[in-house]
Amino acid sequence: MNVRQTIGWNLRRLRVAKGLSQERLALGADIDRSYVGRVERGAENVTVATLEALADVLQVHVSALFQEVDDSGTRPPPLRSGRKPKVT
């Protein structure tokens, strides 16, 4: 797994663990939602500034995006589609 794939894997893992959609993460980091998808797939060469913005929204240190990934592991599951119910 190359570095871009490692970052993408960890980004998705952390995003799903926080219950954030790609759109919510993108809004918080002030980037385009489709860009988040490309980063998660390992198709983008991400800048340090973007990594910092993503880590800030996820409330983790930037180093968490570089955490070693076990190649034999399963991909983090997607979030359930649709809107979350409103809490009243």
N, C-alpha and C positions, 0 to 999 in steps of 0.2 A: 504494500500500500504506500503510495507516495504522500508527500506532505499535504497537498491540496485535498486528497481523499481523506486523510486523517483529520484535517480541520473540518471538512464537511460532515464526517461521521460524528465527531464530537459536537459540532454545532447542532445537528439534528437531535442527538441524544439529550443534550442540555435543554434544547427548546421544548422537546416533548415532555421531559421531566418537569418543566415549569408550567406546562399546559398552554404554551403560547403557539398560535398559528404562525405560519410564515408571514402573513400579513401584519399581525400585531408586532412581531419582531422587527419587521422592516420599518413600520411606522415609528417605533421607538428609536431605531438606529438611524432614521432619516435616510433610508435607501429604498430602492424599488423591490417589491415583493418577488418579482421574477429573478432578481439578482440573488436573493437569499436561496431560492431553489437551485440556481446554478452553482452557488457556493457549496450547498449541501451535496450536490452530485459530484463535486470536485472539478467542475468545469471552469472555474474562475480563479485567477491569480489575485488573491485578496491583498489589499494594502494594509499596512499596520494601523492606519487611522480607522479603517472599516472594522478590523478585528477588535480594536478598542471599543468602538461604538457597540458592536454586537455583544461583547463581554459585559459592558456596562448594563445593557438591557437585561441580560441574563443574570446579572449580579454575581459574576464569577471573575477571577483573575484571567487575563489573557492566556496565561500558560495552560489553563484548563482546555483550551481549544487544541493544544498540541499534545495532549495526553496520548500515550502509546495505545494502539488499538490491536486487539487480538484478531488476526485475519480470519480465524475460523468462527468467530462470533457471528450471531445473526444481526441483521440491520435493525436499528431501533424502530419500533412500530410507529405507524402514523397516528396522528390524533384522529379521534372520531370526527367525521365531517359534520358540518352544520353548526349553527350557533349554539352557544351555551345558554341554558335557561337563565332567565333573570332571577336574581335573588331578591325577594321582597321582605 
